[in-house]
């Protein structure tokens, strides 16, 4: 009898201990190694009296994660959840919402501290469970922008554009990313890619005038004159002011549109005088010529005439020339060719005149200019010639 009572007491004690062990020990207390993490060690059936069936591992782990989430122990949620999923991949879906909350909490904290690398890692990890929402994509895009990962940042901001209700914040970051991408494309001479990017962005951000200005410059550079004009005018219609360089591009585009054969010659300024480089008789070095629309004939110095071998002294005809010092007689010759940039004229009547001024090789007069419609743009420092 005593032996039977002893055996019964031992059995009750063992059963109570196992029940307590099952109910009160947390899942993480079973994390022993890679081979048996989170596995409850069941007793062998033949050794003990029958026990109530243990709850599935998914339920016990999910409950434990919820408990830590309620107490905001997000580190424990991530460590315990990750260990559980590694051991039992089938529980991923059940615990995904809790894991997502934990990663969302940590990524926001990292972002607020400007810890951009950590933010990116945490947001990428959270995508194992739930796709990023609009605000998370915005954080990801900004973090990638700060780390100069512009292509990845652009993908993230396009997702934020679709999902986020904070359109103003999205637009602000998006414009910064686009600006950096453009700089990167232009540095690589990827003009077509830059144009395509701007055209894409203008579909959803048509009121951003700086996009039109940059597009106009790129179209001008790419030879798309008509499109360049339209883009410049779109920018100005939105109230954008063209800077000096952009204004020159716009005016050149308009000229080329109306006069395909227009010749634009850069001028140098010295005081109130405007100079161009001219090549004489196809072979001379560039000569420093003063543009003089009031002079009937083109003029060269005696030194230039001698260098060209076209001045023969007494054998040369003489004409009267009006100068600042009055009327003087000067030898008259004919230059075989005068070329100023792409503007060329053959058989140019020219006089040889001394004392034109320090460093002046000649005057570009009407005997050359009469073959063109002439426009001088002081703003652009251009001599604009349209062949007649």
TANOR-V203881 format. One record per pair of residues at least 24 apart in sequence whose ideal C-beta (glycine too) atoms are under 10 Angstrom apart, sorted by sequence separation. I is the first residue (numbers start at 1). J is the second residue. D is the distance in Angstrom with one decimal. If there is no record, write none. Layout:
i=I j=J d=D
i=I j=J d=D
This chain:
i=18 j=42 d=9.3
i=60 j=84 d=9.5
i=61 j=85 d=9.0
i=74 j=98 d=9.7
i=77 j=101 d=7.7
i=78 j=102 d=5.0
i=102 j=126 d=8.4
i=103 j=127 d=8.8
i=111 j=135 d=10.0
i=116 j=140 d=9.6
i=119 j=143 d=4.5
i=120 j=144 d=6.6
i=132 j=156 d=8.2
i=136 j=160 d=8.3
i=137 j=161 d=8.5
i=153 j=177 d=4.8
i=154 j=178 d=7.4
i=177 j=201 d=10.0
i=194 j=218 d=5.4
i=195 j=219 d=6.6
i=211 j=235 d=8.4
i=212 j=236 d=8.7
i=225 j=249 d=9.8
i=228 j=252 d=9.3
i=229 j=253 d=4.9
i=267 j=291 d=6.8
i=280 j=304 d=7.3
i=284 j=308 d=6.4
i=297 j=321 d=7.5
i=299 j=323 d=9.7
i=310 j=334 d=8.2
i=329 j=353 d=10.0
i=330 j=354 d=8.5
i=338 j=362 d=9.1
i=340 j=364 d=6.9
i=344 j=368 d=9.6
i=345 j=369 d=8.9
i=18 j=43 d=6.5
i=74 j=99 d=9.8
i=77 j=102 d=4.1
i=78 j=103 d=7.0
i=101 j=126 d=9.2
i=103 j=128 d=8.6
i=104 j=129 d=10.0
i=107 j=132 d=9.4
i=111 j=136 d=9.4
i=118 j=143 d=8.9
i=119 j=144 d=9.4
i=134 j=159 d=7.8
i=135 j=160 d=7.7
i=137 j=162 d=8.5
i=138 j=163 d=8.9
i=152 j=177 d=9.8
i=153 j=178 d=9.8
i=209 j=234 d=7.7
i=210 j=235 d=7.8
i=212 j=237 d=8.9
i=213 j=238 d=9.7
i=228 j=253 d=5.0
i=229 j=254 d=6.4
i=280 j=305 d=9.6
i=283 j=308 d=8.8
i=296 j=321 d=8.5
i=308 j=333 d=9.0
i=310 j=335 d=6.9
i=328 j=353 d=7.6
i=343 j=368 d=8.2
i=345 j=370 d=8.9
i=346 j=371 d=9.8
i=38 j=64 d=9.7
i=58 j=84 d=8.9
i=61 j=87 d=9.6
i=65 j=91 d=9.9
i=76 j=102 d=8.8
i=77 j=103 d=9.1
i=99 j=125 d=9.0
i=100 j=126 d=5.6
i=103 j=129 d=7.4
i=104 j=130 d=8.7
i=116 j=142 d=7.9
i=117 j=143 d=7.8
i=120 j=146 d=9.8
i=133 j=159 d=9.4
i=134 j=160 d=5.3
i=137 j=163 d=6.2
i=138 j=164 d=5.6
i=150 j=176 d=9.7
i=151 j=177 d=9.4
i=154 j=180 d=9.1
i=175 j=201 d=8.4
i=192 j=218 d=8.9
i=195 j=221 d=9.5
i=209 j=235 d=4.7
i=212 j=238 d=7.1
i=216 j=242 d=9.0
i=220 j=246 d=9.1
i=227 j=253 d=9.4
i=228 j=254 d=9.8
i=265 j=291 d=9.2
i=295 j=321 d=8.6
i=296 j=322 d=8.8
i=305 j=331 d=7.8
i=310 j=336 d=8.4
i=328 j=354 d=9.2
i=338 j=364 d=7.9
i=343 j=369 d=9.2
i=345 j=371 d=5.2
i=57 j=84 d=7.7
i=61 j=88 d=7.9
i=74 j=101 d=7.7
i=75 j=102 d=8.0
i=78 j=105 d=9.6
i=99 j=126 d=7.6
i=100 j=127 d=9.1
i=102 j=129 d=9.4
i=103 j=130 d=8.8
i=108 j=135 d=8.7
i=111 j=138 d=9.6
i=112 j=139 d=9.5
i=116 j=143 d=3.9
i=119 j=146 d=9.3
i=120 j=147 d=7.4
i=132 j=159 d=7.0
i=133 j=160 d=9.0
i=134 j=161 d=8.4
i=136 j=163 d=8.8
i=137 j=164 d=6.9
i=142 j=169 d=8.9
i=150 j=177 d=6.1
i=153 j=180 d=8.1
i=154 j=181 d=6.1
i=174 j=201 d=7.7
i=178 j=205 d=8.7
i=191 j=218 d=5.7
i=194 j=221 d=9.5
i=195 j=222 d=6.7
i=208 j=235 d=9.7
i=209 j=236 d=8.3
i=211 j=238 d=9.8
i=213 j=240 d=6.1
i=225 j=252 d=8.6
i=226 j=253 d=8.2
i=229 j=256 d=9.5
i=280 j=307 d=9.1
i=281 j=308 d=5.9
i=295 j=322 d=8.9
i=308 j=335 d=7.8
i=328 j=355 d=9.5
i=335 j=362 d=9.6
i=344 j=371 d=9.3
i=345 j=372 d=8.7
i=69 j=97 d=9.5
i=74 j=102 d=4.3
i=77 j=105 d=9.0
i=78 j=106 d=7.5
i=100 j=128 d=9.0
i=101 j=129 d=9.5
i=104 j=132 d=9.2
i=108 j=136 d=8.6
i=111 j=139 d=4.8
i=114 j=142 d=9.9
i=115 j=143 d=8.8
i=116 j=144 d=7.9
i=119 j=147 d=9.7
i=131 j=159 d=8.9
i=132 j=160 d=8.6
i=134 j=162 d=7.6
i=135 j=163 d=8.3
i=136 j=164 d=9.1
i=138 j=166 d=7.0
i=142 j=170 d=10.0
i=145 j=173 d=6.6
i=149 j=177 d=10.0
i=150 j=178 d=9.0
i=153 j=181 d=8.4
i=186 j=214 d=9.1
i=191 j=219 d=9.1
i=194 j=222 d=9.2
i=199 j=227 d=9.8
i=206 j=234 d=8.8
i=209 j=237 d=8.5
i=210 j=238 d=9.5
i=212 j=240 d=7.1
i=213 j=241 d=9.6
i=217 j=245 d=8.2
i=220 j=248 d=9.9
i=221 j=249 d=8.8
i=225 j=253 d=4.9
i=228 j=256 d=9.6
i=229 j=257 d=6.5
i=280 j=308 d=6.1
i=281 j=309 d=9.1
i=294 j=322 d=9.6
i=295 j=323 d=9.8
i=302 j=330 d=9.9
i=305 j=333 d=6.9
i=308 j=336 d=9.1
i=340 j=368 d=7.5
i=343 j=371 d=8.1
i=14 j=43 d=8.6
i=22 j=51 d=8.2
i=62 j=91 d=7.5
i=65 j=94 d=9.4
i=66 j=95 d=9.3
i=69 j=98 d=5.4
i=72 j=101 d=9.9
i=73 j=102 d=9.0
i=74 j=103 d=8.3
i=77 j=106 d=9.8
i=99 j=128 d=7.8
i=100 j=129 d=4.7
i=101 j=130 d=9.2
i=104 j=133 d=8.7
i=107 j=136 d=7.1
i=110 j=139 d=9.1
i=111 j=140 d=9.1
i=114 j=143 d=9.0
i=116 j=145 d=8.8
i=117 j=146 d=9.5
i=120 j=149 d=8.4
i=134 j=163 d=3.4
i=135 j=164 d=6.0
i=141 j=170 d=8.2
i=144 j=173 d=10.0
i=145 j=174 d=9.6
i=150 j=179 d=9.5
i=182 j=211 d=9.3
i=195 j=224 d=8.2
i=202 j=231 d=9.3
i=209 j=238 d=4.0
i=213 j=242 d=7.5
i=217 j=246 d=6.7
i=220 j=249 d=4.8
i=224 j=253 d=9.4
i=225 j=254 d=8.8
i=228 j=257 d=9.5
i=281 j=310 d=7.6
i=302 j=331 d=8.7
i=338 j=367 d=8.7
i=339 j=368 d=9.8
i=340 j=369 d=9.5
i=343 j=372 d=6.6
i=18 j=48 d=7.2
i=22 j=52 d=8.9
i=27 j=57 d=8.4
i=57 j=87 d=8.6
i=58 j=88 d=7.6
i=61 j=91 d=6.1
i=65 j=95 d=5.7
i=68 j=98 d=8.5
i=69 j=99 d=9.5
i=72 j=102 d=9.5
i=74 j=104 d=9.2
i=75 j=105 d=9.8
i=96 j=126 d=9.7
i=99 j=129 d=4.8
i=100 j=130 d=4.1
i=116 j=146 d=4.8
i=117 j=147 d=6.9
i=133 j=163 d=5.9
i=134 j=164 d=2.9
i=135 j=165 d=8.5
i=142 j=172 d=9.4
i=146 j=176 d=9.9
i=150 j=180 d=4.9
i=151 j=181 d=7.4
i=174 j=204 d=8.9
i=175 j=205 d=7.6
i=178 j=208 d=9.2
i=191 j=221 d=6.2
i=192 j=222 d=7.3
i=208 j=238 d=8.3
i=209 j=239 d=6.7
i=210 j=240 d=7.2
i=213 j=243 d=8.7
i=216 j=246 d=7.2
i=219 j=249 d=9.6
i=220 j=250 d=8.4
i=225 j=255 d=9.6
i=226 j=256 d=9.7
i=280 j=310 d=8.7
i=305 j=335 d=9.5
i=319 j=349 d=9.1
i=321 j=351 d=5.7
i=323 j=353 d=7.4
i=325 j=355 d=8.3
i=338 j=368 d=5.4
i=18 j=49 d=9.7
i=57 j=88 d=5.9
i=64 j=95 d=9.7
i=66 j=97 d=9.9
i=74 j=105 d=4.9
i=75 j=106 d=8.1
i=98 j=129 d=8.8
i=99 j=130 d=8.3
i=100 j=131 d=9.4
i=104 j=135 d=9.3
i=108 j=139 d=7.3
i=111 j=142 d=7.8
i=116 j=147 d=5.6
i=132 j=163 d=8.0
i=133 j=164 d=7.8
i=134 j=165 d=6.5
i=135 j=166 d=6.9
i=138 j=169 d=6.3
i=142 j=173 d=5.2
i=145 j=176 d=6.1
i=150 j=181 d=5.0
i=174 j=205 d=7.6
i=179 j=210 d=8.4
i=186 j=217 d=9.6
i=191 j=222 d=5.3
i=207 j=238 d=6.7
i=209 j=240 d=3.9
i=225 j=256 d=5.3
i=226 j=257 d=6.7
i=299 j=330 d=7.9
i=304 j=335 d=10.0
i=320 j=351 d=9.8
i=321 j=352 d=9.9
i=324 j=355 d=9.9
i=19 j=51 d=7.3
i=22 j=54 d=6.4
i=56 j=88 d=9.9
i=58 j=90 d=7.5
i=59 j=91 d=9.5
i=62 j=94 d=5.4
i=65 j=97 d=9.6
i=66 j=98 d=6.4
i=69 j=101 d=6.3
i=74 j=106 d=6.1
i=96 j=128 d=8.2
i=97 j=129 d=7.6
i=100 j=132 d=9.6
i=104 j=136 d=6.9
i=107 j=139 d=6.7
i=111 j=143 d=6.7
i=114 j=146 d=7.7
i=120 j=152 d=8.8
i=131 j=163 d=9.0
i=133 j=165 d=9.9
i=134 j=166 d=7.2
i=138 j=170 d=6.0
i=141 j=173 d=5.6
i=145 j=177 d=5.4
i=148 j=180 d=7.5
i=150 j=182 d=9.6
i=178 j=210 d=9.8
i=179 j=211 d=9.6
i=182 j=214 d=6.4
i=186 j=218 d=7.9
i=191 j=223 d=10.0
i=195 j=227 d=8.8
i=199 j=231 d=9.8
i=202 j=234 d=8.9
i=206 j=238 d=9.1
i=208 j=240 d=9.8
i=209 j=241 d=9.5
i=214 j=246 d=9.8
i=217 j=249 d=6.4
i=220 j=252 d=7.8
i=225 j=257 d=5.8
i=319 j=351 d=6.2
i=321 j=353 d=6.3
i=323 j=355 d=8.5
i=335 j=367 d=9.1
i=340 j=372 d=9.9
i=14 j=47 d=9.0
i=15 j=48 d=7.2
i=18 j=51 d=6.4
i=19 j=52 d=8.2
i=22 j=55 d=8.9
i=27 j=60 d=6.2
i=28 j=61 d=9.8
i=57 j=90 d=9.1
i=58 j=91 d=4.6
i=61 j=94 d=8.1
i=62 j=95 d=5.6
i=65 j=98 d=4.6
i=69 j=102 d=7.1
i=72 j=105 d=7.8
i=96 j=129 d=3.9
i=97 j=130 d=7.0
i=100 j=133 d=9.7
i=103 j=136 d=9.3
i=107 j=140 d=8.6
i=110 j=143 d=8.7
i=116 j=149 d=9.7
i=123 j=156 d=9.0
i=134 j=167 d=9.6
i=137 j=170 d=8.7
i=141 j=174 d=7.8
i=144 j=177 d=8.3
i=150 j=183 d=8.9
i=151 j=184 d=8.6
i=171 j=204 d=9.0
i=175 j=208 d=6.8
i=178 j=211 d=7.8
i=182 j=215 d=9.7
i=185 j=218 d=9.3
i=198 j=231 d=8.8
i=213 j=246 d=6.3
i=216 j=249 d=7.1
i=217 j=250 d=9.9
i=220 j=253 d=6.1
i=223 j=256 d=9.7
i=297 j=330 d=8.9
i=300 j=333 d=8.2
i=318 j=351 d=9.0
i=323 j=356 d=8.8
i=334 j=367 d=9.4
i=335 j=368 d=9.0
i=14 j=48 d=6.4
i=15 j=49 d=6.2
i=26 j=60 d=9.5
i=27 j=61 d=5.7
i=57 j=91 d=6.8
i=58 j=92 d=9.9
i=61 j=95 d=6.5
i=64 j=98 d=9.9
i=65 j=99 d=7.6
i=68 j=102 d=8.5
i=95 j=129 d=8.0
i=96 j=130 d=6.0
i=135 j=169 d=8.7
i=138 j=172 d=9.9
i=139 j=173 d=9.7
i=142 j=176 d=8.6
i=150 j=184 d=6.0
i=171 j=205 d=6.7
i=174 j=208 d=9.8
i=216 j=250 d=7.5
i=219 j=253 d=8.9
i=317 j=351 d=9.9
i=318 j=352 d=9.9
i=14 j=49 d=8.3
i=15 j=50 d=9.7
i=56 j=91 d=9.0
i=58 j=93 d=9.2
i=59 j=94 d=8.3
i=62 j=97 d=9.6
i=74 j=109 d=9.2
i=104 j=139 d=9.8
i=134 j=169 d=9.8
i=135 j=170 d=9.6
i=138 j=173 d=6.5
i=141 j=176 d=9.5
i=142 j=177 d=8.8
i=145 j=180 d=7.1
i=150 j=185 d=9.7
i=175 j=210 d=8.1
i=179 j=214 d=8.5
i=186 j=221 d=9.3
i=225 j=260 d=9.5
i=297 j=332 d=7.5
i=300 j=335 d=7.7
i=316 j=351 d=9.8
i=15 j=51 d=7.1
i=27 j=63 d=9.0
i=28 j=64 d=7.7
i=58 j=94 d=4.9
i=62 j=98 d=7.3
i=65 j=101 d=9.6
i=69 j=105 d=9.4
i=92 j=128 d=7.9
i=93 j=129 d=8.8
i=100 j=136 d=9.7
i=107 j=143 d=9.1
i=120 j=156 d=9.5
i=134 j=170 d=7.7
i=138 j=174 d=9.5
i=141 j=177 d=6.7
i=148 j=184 d=9.3
i=175 j=211 d=8.4
i=178 j=214 d=9.3
i=182 j=218 d=8.6
i=195 j=231 d=9.9
i=213 j=249 d=9.9
i=220 j=256 d=9.6
i=316 j=352 d=7.7
i=11 j=48 d=8.1
i=12 j=49 d=9.4
i=27 j=64 d=4.9
i=57 j=94 d=10.0
i=58 j=95 d=7.8
i=61 j=98 d=9.8
i=65 j=102 d=8.4
i=92 j=129 d=7.2
i=167 j=204 d=10.0
i=171 j=208 d=8.3
i=216 j=253 d=8.4
i=298 j=335 d=7.3
i=11 j=49 d=6.2
i=22 j=60 d=9.3
i=26 j=64 d=6.3
i=27 j=65 d=8.9
i=56 j=94 d=9.7
i=300 j=338 d=9.6
i=28 j=68 d=9.5
i=298 j=338 d=6.6
i=310 j=350 d=8.4
i=343 j=383 d=8.6
i=26 j=67 d=8.8
i=311 j=352 d=5.6
i=26 j=68 d=9.6
i=38 j=80 d=8.4
i=158 j=200 d=9.6
i=310 j=352 d=8.5
i=341 j=383 d=8.5
i=343 j=385 d=5.0
i=345 j=387 d=9.9
i=37 j=80 d=10.0
i=82 j=125 d=9.0
i=85 j=128 d=8.6
i=154 j=197 d=8.6
i=161 j=204 d=7.1
i=340 j=383 d=7.5
i=342 j=385 d=8.8
i=343 j=386 d=9.9
i=344 j=387 d=10.0
i=78 j=122 d=9.3
i=85 j=129 d=9.2
i=161 j=205 d=9.6
i=341 j=385 d=8.5
i=343 j=387 d=7.7
i=38 j=83 d=6.5
i=305 j=350 d=8.5
i=340 j=385 d=8.0
i=342 j=387 d=9.8
i=37 j=83 d=5.3
i=38 j=84 d=5.2
i=82 j=128 d=9.5
i=158 j=204 d=9.6
i=304 j=350 d=9.7
i=305 j=351 d=9.7
i=306 j=352 d=9.2
i=37 j=84 d=7.6
i=38 j=85 d=9.8
i=78 j=125 d=8.5
i=154 j=201 d=9.9
i=298 j=345 d=9.1
i=305 j=352 d=4.7
i=28 j=76 d=7.5
i=31 j=79 d=9.0
i=38 j=86 d=9.1
i=39 j=87 d=7.3
i=78 j=126 d=9.9
i=81 j=129 d=9.0
i=304 j=352 d=8.2
i=305 j=353 d=9.7
i=31 j=80 d=8.0
i=34 j=83 d=9.6
i=37 j=86 d=7.2
i=38 j=87 d=5.2
i=39 j=88 d=9.0
i=289 j=338 d=8.8
i=291 j=340 d=9.1
i=303 j=352 d=9.7
i=26 j=76 d=9.7
i=37 j=87 d=4.6
i=38 j=88 d=7.1
i=298 j=348 d=5.5
i=300 j=350 d=5.8
i=302 j=352 d=5.6
i=28 j=79 d=7.8
i=36 j=87 d=8.4
i=37 j=88 d=9.0
i=284 j=335 d=9.7
i=287 j=338 d=9.4
i=289 j=340 d=7.5
i=297 j=348 d=8.6
i=298 j=349 d=7.1
i=299 j=350 d=6.5
i=300 j=351 d=7.8
i=301 j=352 d=7.2
i=302 j=353 d=8.1
i=303 j=354 d=8.9
i=28 j=80 d=5.3
i=31 j=83 d=5.7
i=34 j=86 d=8.3
i=35 j=87 d=9.3
i=297 j=349 d=5.5
i=298 j=350 d=4.6
i=299 j=351 d=5.2
i=300 j=352 d=5.9
i=301 j=353 d=7.1
i=302 j=354 d=5.5
i=27 j=80 d=6.5
i=30 j=83 d=9.8
i=31 j=84 d=8.9
i=34 j=87 d=8.5
i=38 j=91 d=9.5
i=283 j=336 d=9.7
i=284 j=337 d=9.8
i=286 j=339 d=9.8
i=287 j=340 d=9.8
i=296 j=349 d=8.8
i=297 j=350 d=6.2
i=298 j=351 d=7.7
i=299 j=352 d=7.4
i=300 j=353 d=7.7
i=301 j=354 d=6.6
i=302 j=355 d=9.7
i=26 j=80 d=8.7
i=281 j=335 d=6.1
i=282 j=336 d=7.2
i=283 j=337 d=9.3
i=284 j=338 d=9.8
i=286 j=340 d=9.8
i=297 j=351 d=5.1
i=299 j=353 d=4.9
i=301 j=355 d=8.7
i=307 j=361 d=9.6
i=28 j=83 d=7.7
i=280 j=335 d=5.7
i=281 j=336 d=4.6
i=282 j=337 d=5.4
i=284 j=339 d=9.5
i=296 j=351 d=9.1
i=301 j=356 d=6.1
i=27 j=83 d=8.8
i=28 j=84 d=9.2
i=31 j=87 d=8.9
i=280 j=336 d=8.1
i=281 j=337 d=5.6
i=282 j=338 d=9.8
i=295 j=351 d=9.1
i=297 j=353 d=9.3
i=300 j=356 d=8.9
i=301 j=357 d=9.5
i=304 j=360 d=9.9
i=27 j=84 d=7.1
i=278 j=335 d=9.7
i=280 j=337 d=7.2
i=281 j=338 d=8.3
i=282 j=339 d=7.3
i=299 j=356 d=6.7
i=304 j=361 d=5.2
i=305 j=362 d=9.5
i=279 j=337 d=8.2
i=280 j=338 d=6.0
i=281 j=339 d=9.2
i=295 j=353 d=9.9
i=303 j=361 d=7.9
i=304 j=362 d=6.3
i=279 j=338 d=7.7
i=280 j=339 d=7.9
i=301 j=360 d=7.2
i=278 j=338 d=5.8
i=279 j=339 d=4.6
i=300 j=360 d=9.7
i=301 j=361 d=5.9
i=278 j=339 d=6.7
i=279 j=340 d=7.9
i=299 j=360 d=9.1
i=300 j=361 d=6.6
i=301 j=362 d=6.5
i=277 j=339 d=9.5
i=278 j=340 d=5.0
i=279 j=341 d=9.5
i=282 j=344 d=9.1
i=299 j=361 d=9.5
i=300 j=362 d=4.1
i=301 j=363 d=9.7
i=277 j=340 d=7.2
i=278 j=341 d=9.1
i=299 j=362 d=5.4
i=300 j=363 d=8.1
i=276 j=340 d=5.3
i=277 j=341 d=8.0
i=282 j=346 d=10.0
i=292 j=356 d=9.8
i=298 j=362 d=6.7
i=299 j=363 d=4.0
i=276 j=341 d=7.6
i=278 j=343 d=9.5
i=279 j=344 d=9.0
i=298 j=363 d=6.4
i=299 j=364 d=8.5
i=290 j=356 d=7.5
i=297 j=363 d=8.3
i=298 j=364 d=5.9
i=299 j=365 d=6.4
i=276 j=343 d=9.5
i=281 j=348 d=9.9
i=290 j=357 d=7.6
i=298 j=365 d=4.5
i=280 j=348 d=8.8
i=295 j=363 d=5.3
i=297 j=365 d=5.0
i=298 j=366 d=8.1
i=299 j=367 d=9.4
i=290 j=359 d=10.0
i=294 j=363 d=9.6
i=295 j=364 d=8.1
i=296 j=365 d=6.1
i=297 j=366 d=7.3
i=298 j=367 d=4.8
i=278 j=348 d=10.0
i=280 j=350 d=8.8
i=290 j=360 d=5.6
i=292 j=362 d=9.5
i=295 j=365 d=3.5
i=296 j=366 d=5.4
i=297 j=367 d=4.8
i=298 j=368 d=5.0
i=288 j=359 d=6.1
i=289 j=360 d=7.7
i=290 j=361 d=8.8
i=292 j=363 d=4.5
i=293 j=364 d=8.7
i=294 j=365 d=8.2
i=295 j=366 d=6.5
i=296 j=367 d=7.0
i=297 j=368 d=9.0
i=298 j=369 d=8.5
i=288 j=360 d=6.2
i=289 j=361 d=6.2
i=290 j=362 d=7.4
i=291 j=363 d=8.0
i=292 j=364 d=6.4
i=293 j=365 d=7.9
i=294 j=366 d=8.3
i=295 j=367 d=8.5
i=287 j=360 d=9.3
i=288 j=361 d=4.7
i=289 j=362 d=4.7
i=290 j=363 d=5.1
i=291 j=364 d=5.1
i=292 j=365 d=5.6
i=293 j=366 d=7.1
i=295 j=368 d=9.8
i=287 j=361 d=3.9
i=288 j=362 d=7.8
i=289 j=363 d=6.6
i=290 j=364 d=6.9
i=291 j=365 d=9.0
i=292 j=366 d=8.6
i=295 j=369 d=9.0
i=296 j=370 d=9.3
i=265 j=340 d=5.7
i=266 j=341 d=8.0
i=286 j=361 d=9.0
i=287 j=362 d=5.9
i=289 j=364 d=4.6
i=290 j=365 d=9.5
i=265 j=341 d=4.4
i=285 j=361 d=9.7
i=289 j=365 d=9.6
i=293 j=369 d=6.3
i=263 j=340 d=8.3
i=264 j=341 d=7.8
i=265 j=342 d=8.1
i=284 j=361 d=9.2
i=287 j=364 d=9.8
i=291 j=368 d=9.8
i=292 j=369 d=8.9
i=263 j=341 d=6.2
i=264 j=342 d=9.0
i=265 j=343 d=6.8
i=291 j=369 d=8.2
i=263 j=342 d=5.0
i=264 j=343 d=9.9
i=289 j=368 d=9.1
i=262 j=342 d=10.0
i=263 j=343 d=4.8
i=261 j=342 d=9.4
i=263 j=344 d=9.7
i=280 j=361 d=8.9
i=293 j=374 d=6.5
i=280 j=362 d=8.2
i=278 j=361 d=7.9
i=291 j=374 d=8.9
i=293 j=376 d=7.8
i=273 j=357 d=8.4
i=275 j=359 d=9.2
i=277 j=361 d=9.5
i=278 j=362 d=6.9
i=275 j=360 d=8.0
i=291 j=376 d=7.3
i=275 j=361 d=9.5
i=278 j=364 d=6.5
i=270 j=357 d=9.5
i=273 j=360 d=8.6
i=276 j=364 d=6.5
i=270 j=359 d=8.4
i=275 j=364 d=8.9
i=270 j=360 d=9.3
i=274 j=364 d=9.5
i=278 j=368 d=8.4
i=293 j=383 d=9.9
i=291 j=383 d=6.1
i=274 j=376 d=6.9
i=274 j=378 d=8.1
i=276 j=382 d=9.9
i=274 j=381 d=7.7
i=276 j=383 d=5.9
i=274 j=382 d=9.7
i=275 j=383 d=9.8
i=263 j=372 d=7.7
i=267 j=376 d=7.8
i=269 j=378 d=8.6
i=274 j=383 d=7.3
i=262 j=372 d=9.7
i=267 j=377 d=8.8
i=262 j=373 d=9.2
i=264 j=375 d=9.6
i=267 j=378 d=8.9
i=269 j=381 d=6.4
i=262 j=375 d=9.0
i=264 j=377 d=8.6
i=267 j=380 d=8.9
i=268 j=381 d=7.6
i=259 j=373 d=8.6
i=266 j=380 d=8.7
i=267 j=381 d=4.9
i=266 j=381 d=6.3
i=267 j=382 d=6.4
i=259 j=375 d=9.9
i=264 j=380 d=8.2
i=265 j=381 d=9.7
i=266 j=382 d=6.4
i=267 j=383 d=5.4
i=265 j=382 d=6.5
i=266 j=383 d=8.0
i=264 j=382 d=5.2
i=265 j=383 d=4.3
i=263 j=382 d=9.7
i=264 j=383 d=7.7
i=265 j=384 d=7.6
i=255 j=375 d=8.5
i=263 j=383 d=8.4
i=264 j=384 d=5.6
i=265 j=385 d=6.8
i=263 j=384 d=7.3
i=264 j=385 d=8.0
i=255 j=377 d=9.3
i=262 j=384 d=6.3
i=263 j=385 d=4.4
i=262 j=385 d=7.3
i=263 j=386 d=7.4
i=261 j=385 d=9.3
i=262 j=386 d=5.3
i=263 j=387 d=7.4
i=252 j=377 d=9.5
i=259 j=384 d=8.8
i=261 j=386 d=6.8
i=262 j=387 d=8.6
i=251 j=377 d=7.2
i=259 j=385 d=9.7
i=260 j=386 d=9.9
i=261 j=387 d=5.6
i=255 j=382 d=9.4
i=259 j=386 d=5.0
i=251 j=379 d=8.2
i=252 j=380 d=7.9
i=258 j=386 d=9.2
i=259 j=387 d=9.1
i=248 j=377 d=8.5
i=251 j=380 d=6.7
i=255 j=384 d=6.8
i=252 j=382 d=8.4
i=248 j=379 d=7.8
i=249 j=380 d=9.9
i=251 j=382 d=8.9
i=255 j=386 d=8.5
i=247 j=379 d=7.4
i=248 j=380 d=4.9
i=252 j=384 d=9.2
i=247 j=380 d=8.1
i=248 j=381 d=9.2
i=251 j=384 d=9.4
i=248 j=382 d=8.2
i=244 j=379 d=7.8
i=245 j=380 d=10.0
i=244 j=380 d=8.6
